[in-house]
Amino acid sequence: MAGNCMKDIIYRRAERPLSDAQLKETAGLIYDTDLFIYPAMFHSRQEAVNIIPKMIRAGDQMFKNENLFVAMDGAKVAGVLLWMRGPLQWDKKIYEKCGGKSEHIDRVVMEYFNLFAEAKANMTTMVRISVKKELQRKQIGSQLMDTFLAEEKGPYQLFVLSDNAGAISFFQGKGFRIRETRPGFSLDYQVPPCFWMIRES
């Protein structure tokens, strides 16, 4: 990443529950990270911003407070990293209880969430990393990921679209290597494949 690191940003585990406003900022950043998965789960960004905080409060298997690292710009969430450890057996019960009702949710579970069901018990998965658009290229994502890697044990894995050269280069700079190619997810089946990337420790 180019640019200067913003010195006032605080990088930390979200060990304390985030405020309602911070949860909405976090949900918006999570939604903005993937233009294929989240539009299939939610009918709009606003719907995601309303529902994801409810899922976090309800203790969803993936979307939960303890699965978040945040970059804080004062009281504002400048960046977020969503992670988990071990295999995920995600179902849609909390999603539906919190108001989710996409007709595509079964496909999302089968073709996306099931990717994480294969993880070994000691595998740490970096699910999403996102920085506010106006704060990108200021090393916030890099610092956020360094904080995460310093506090959570490996081995690590992540999935990235094969045409996202900038993200692939960034992750390779953090020690990740491409292990194999997997199908990507989109409703029209037109998305490029994704790379499964691994870092051993």
Summary of the structure (lengths in Angstrom):
residues: 201
radius of gyration: 15.9
end to end distance: 22.2
largest distance: 43.9
contacts: 608
relative contact order: 0.17
helix: 39%
strand: 23%
